């Protein structure tokens, strides 16, 4: 796990920065285990100020942070999209295979009788 650049530590005291760097060194030397925490990445979004105000209200009503609210909604979006794509592939595969209706056509004359 690469350490973050020093510029990102600007809001921390020198003691906190040293502690973070020591944690990163210890993490690099730690044995790999099957229990791994999911990795996260910071993303910068440019949103309208009015939208951000409304999102903060929604987040407060749900008792979560704005980041947690957005993460939850984006995860739902991705999960729904994956589900749709899987269902679409299954349906197309069934159509290509076809269905056996156990029907045999009669003779031409039987089909055209009125």
C-alpha angles and dihedrals in degrees: 000000000000117000119245118255117268091245090068089059093062093112094051130083118247089253092055091047091052090049092051092049091049089051090051091051091049090048091054091054095044116109117254113257133186090242104080126166115231113261118240132201129205115239128192116216129189107215133168111265092234090053091050090052091052092046091052090053091050091047092049091050090053092045095238136109121264089248092052091047093052092043091052094049093046091049089052090050093051093044092051092048092050090048091051092049092049092049091047092052092048092049093049091048090052091049092050091049092047131209127275105224093178089233125140118190119238124231121298092254092051091051093051098044115115 
